[in-house]
Amino acid sequence: MSKTLVFTEFGGPETQQLIDREVPVPEASQVVIEVKAAGVNPADWKIRAGQMGDHWKLPAPMGREASGIVTAVGSDVEDFAVGDEVLGLAAKGHGTFAEHTVLNGKQTVAKPEELSFANAAALPVAGGTAYDVTHQIELEIGQTMVILGAGGGVGLMAAQIGKVHQFNVIGVASASKQELVEATGATFVESGDGAADRVRGVASDGADLLIDLVGGQPLRDIASVAKDPSVIISTADPATAEELGGAGVERTNEGLEKITGVAEYGLVDPNVVQRFSLDEVQQAIAVVEEGHAAGKVIIEP
Ligand SMILES: NC(=O)c1ccc[n+]([C@@H]2O[C@H](COP(=O)([O-])OP(=O)(O)OC[C@H]3O[C@@H](n4cnc5c(N)ncnc54)[C@H](OP(=O)(O)O)[C@@H]3O)[C@@H](O)[C@H]2O)c1
């Protein structure tokens, strides 16, 4: 049997339950793993709250990303074998807050030896998104990338990617995250009222790329720092970004391979800052749901 977190109906945290399930069997293109670590993301609670549609079959397993050891592969899987260490995204209908889970073979990559399971588990969602959002508009050395929400899971990795490319990176976050943001090499600007003026104070020409990881009013308040509205790219609130003249992030499978490569060479640290056991998974989700997580929160079953 495999302990798995599910939510039983769309709603609040009280609908989450740890249950015992049979160890899953892979379909042709899938990979089953013993989970070593799983990353917690805002999408986990947003799906549970019904904010991302109501097409999930209930009870719905929770958790989108994980690293672990392959215990079974589907008949069409050629790249992985039992015993391999991998990281990837959960297959449809499966969740990673579990002792065993099923990954989509096409969204799974080998875990480099240099990467711990904990760091690897933070890459498929947050790392892949950080890669995609920093590459949707290609900047040149010295151009300015402003990140709203720079102290969270996606933001810290996006800032590090920007520094690898020698962009002028400005990270907007709350004062408690100043040290974390500055450790990426980015210039820190405090979020909240007046943030747009503070950004202009350190980058008078404005942003060549404005990455939004927060959405809503904070995005509206800072949008004017973009040199052109079309350079606003949002992971958090594509609707507001589009209304302002920008776009939502376009996710790619390439992003996972690329971010795994840069993390392997130590160029990006996923900043795992809090670890919980599977029995504590509800606390871990609550930390992310509160909306002010610093770096990545992971589960280690
Ligand atoms: N489309 C996709 O494929 C995709 C993939 C991954 C993530 N996302 C979305 O991208 C967003 C960021 O994800 P994440 O994993 O980085 O989340 P996270 O780790 O929870 O970080 C979010 C950050 O937003 C900041 N924040 C919250 N309220 C703010 C405000 N009013 N003003 C300024 N900053 C504020 C928080 O920092 P402070 O405490 O400093 O305020 C926090 O560090 C989420 O909405 C997530 O759902 C989308």
The ligand as an SDF file (V2000), in Angstrom:
LIG
                    3D

 48 52  0  0  0  0  0  0  0  0999 V2000
    1.3120   28.6660  -15.0730 N   0  0  0  0  0  0  0  0  0  0  0  0
    2.1710   27.8370  -14.5190 C   0  0  0  0  0  0  0  0  0  0  0  0
    2.5510   26.8480  -15.1130 O   0  0  0  0  0  0  0  0  0  0  0  0
    2.6830   28.1440  -13.1390 C   0  0  0  0  0  0  0  0  0  0  0  0
    3.7200   27.3720  -12.6190 C   0  0  0  0  0  0  0  0  0  0  0  0
    4.2450   27.7120  -11.3650 C   0  0  0  0  0  0  0  0  0  0  0  0
    3.6890   28.7580  -10.6280 C   0  0  0  0  0  0  0  0  0  0  0  0
    2.6330   29.4470  -11.1470 N   0  0  0  0  0  0  0  0  0  0  0  0
    2.0580   30.5530  -10.3720 C   0  0  0  0  0  0  0  0  0  0  0  0
    3.0670   31.5340  -10.1660 O   0  0  0  0  0  0  0  0  0  0  0  0
    2.8810   32.1750   -8.9050 C   0  0  0  0  0  0  0  0  0  0  0  0
    4.1790   32.1010   -8.0830 C   0  0  0  0  0  0  0  0  0  0  0  0
    4.4710   30.7540   -7.7760 O   0  0  0  0  0  0  0  0  0  0  0  0
    5.5530   30.4050   -6.6520 P   0  0  0  0  0  0  0  0  0  0  0  0
    5.6680   28.9410   -6.6140 O   0  0  0  0  0  0  0  0  0  0  0  0
    6.7560   31.2450   -6.8190 O   0  0  0  0  0  0  0  0  0  0  0  0
    4.7440   30.9200   -5.3440 O   0  0  0  0  0  0  0  0  0  0  0  0
    5.3130   31.2240   -3.8780 P   0  0  0  0  0  0  0  0  0  0  0  0
    6.5540   30.4240   -3.6280 O   0  0  0  0  0  0  0  0  0  0  0  0
    4.1540   31.1240   -2.9710 O   0  0  0  0  0  0  0  0  0  0  0  0
    5.8030   32.7340   -3.9820 O   0  0  0  0  0  0  0  0  0  0  0  0
    4.9090   33.7720   -4.2030 C   0  0  0  0  0  0  0  0  0  0  0  0
    5.5720   35.0580   -3.7410 C   0  0  0  0  0  0  0  0  0  0  0  0
    4.6450   36.1170   -3.9660 O   0  0  0  0  0  0  0  0  0  0  0  0
    4.9320   37.1350   -3.0340 C   0  0  0  0  0  0  0  0  0  0  0  0
    3.7540   37.9620   -2.7760 N   0  0  0  0  0  0  0  0  0  0  0  0
    2.5700   37.5960   -2.2290 C   0  0  0  0  0  0  0  0  0  0  0  0
    1.7460   38.6530   -2.1500 N   0  0  0  0  0  0  0  0  0  0  0  0
    2.4460   39.7100   -2.6590 C   0  0  0  0  0  0  0  0  0  0  0  0
    2.1310   41.0730   -2.8500 C   0  0  0  0  0  0  0  0  0  0  0  0
    0.9390   41.5790   -2.5100 N   0  0  0  0  0  0  0  0  0  0  0  0
    3.0720   41.8750   -3.4180 N   0  0  0  0  0  0  0  0  0  0  0  0
    4.2720   41.3970   -3.7770 C   0  0  0  0  0  0  0  0  0  0  0  0
    4.6310   40.0890   -3.6170 N   0  0  0  0  0  0  0  0  0  0  0  0
    3.7250   39.2750   -3.0570 C   0  0  0  0  0  0  0  0  0  0  0  0
    5.3550   36.3940   -1.7840 C   0  0  0  0  0  0  0  0  0  0  0  0
    6.4100   37.1060   -1.2100 O   0  0  0  0  0  0  0  0  0  0  0  0
    6.2770   38.1740   -0.0480 P   0  0  0  0  0  0  0  0  0  0  0  0
    6.0840   37.4210    1.2250 O   0  0  0  0  0  0  0  0  0  0  0  0
    7.5730   38.8610   -0.1710 O   0  0  0  0  0  0  0  0  0  0  0  0
    5.1040   39.0550   -0.3490 O   0  0  0  0  0  0  0  0  0  0  0  0
    5.8860   35.0450   -2.2740 C   0  0  0  0  0  0  0  0  0  0  0  0
    7.2840   34.9190   -2.0810 O   0  0  0  0  0  0  0  0  0  0  0  0
    1.6730   31.4750   -8.2510 C   0  0  0  0  0  0  0  0  0  0  0  0
    0.5220   32.2260   -8.5080 O   0  0  0  0  0  0  0  0  0  0  0  0
    1.6010   30.1330   -8.9860 C   0  0  0  0  0  0  0  0  0  0  0  0
    0.2940   29.5880   -8.9740 O   0  0  0  0  0  0  0  0  0  0  0  0
    2.1350   29.1710  -12.3770 C   0  0  0  0  0  0  0  0  0  0  0  0
  1  2  1  0
  2  3  2  0
  2  4  1  0
  4  5  1  0
  4 48  2  0
  5  6  2  0
  6  7  1  0
  7  8  2  0
  8  9  1  0
  8 48  1  0
  9 10  1  0
  9 46  1  0
 10 11  1  0
 11 12  1  0
 11 44  1  0
 12 13  1  0
 13 14  1  0
 14 15  2  0
 14 16  1  0
 14 17  1  0
 17 18  1  0
 18 19  2  0
 18 20  1  0
 18 21  1  0
 21 22  1  0
 22 23  1  0
 23 24  1  0
 23 42  1  0
 24 25  1  0
 25 26  1  0
 25 36  1  0
 26 27  1  0
 26 35  1  0
 27 28  2  0
 28 29  1  0
 29 30  1  0
 29 35  2  0
 30 31  1  0
 30 32  2  0
 32 33  1  0
 33 34  2  0
 34 35  1  0
 36 37  1  0
 36 42  1  0
 37 38  1  0
 38 39  2  0
 38 40  1  0
 38 41  1  0
 42 43  1  0
 44 45  1  0
 44 46  1  0
 46 47  1  0
M  CHG  2   8   1  16  -1
M  END
$$$$
